[in-house]
Amino acid sequence: MKKIGILSDTHSFWDERYLHYFECCDEIWHAGDICSTELAERLAAFRPLRAVCGNCDGGDLRLMFPEILRFKCEEVDVLMKHIGGYPGRYDRSIVRQLTTRPPQLFISGHSHILKVQYDKTLNLLHINPGAAGIQGWQKERTLVRLTIDGNHFTDCEVITLG
């Protein structure tokens, strides 16, 4: 069983509450637009970090993190990409991978809009944790925590930072 802290779109903004809310987590996953190697390094020093680069991430972060990341967590096949879209409206840059070999969990960011949605067509859970940073038009900053136990998802929590 692993507890995962998920965030996106920090845009270089550090909030000490990231550590507070991810204290109980085994790993942190960042869905792109980190915009600061220092922020990535702080997260990675706290918990193991898996991340993808976003459209606003510069050269150093593009060397540190791939554009697309596919991995196993427990028994769950996970796919992560910054610009991913939503069930029924996936971004064309990822739609082939999603439809050819759907993961069980698809994580994306970019829109700054929090969504936790099950895709019945592809039989996958899609999570966009919204934006954890202050750049953008979002009214609330959000994080997500999720437990993966074998091939099951439990205890999905949305955390609002204000």
Secondary structure, 3 states (H helix, E strand, C coil): CEEEEEECCCCCCCCCHHHHHHCCCCEEEECCCCCCHHHHHHHHHHCCEEECCCCCCCHHHHHHCCCEEEEEECCEEEEEECCCEECCEECCCCHHHHHHCCCCEEECCCCCCEEEEEECCCCEEEEEECCCCCCCCCCCCEEEEEEEECCEEEEEEEEECC
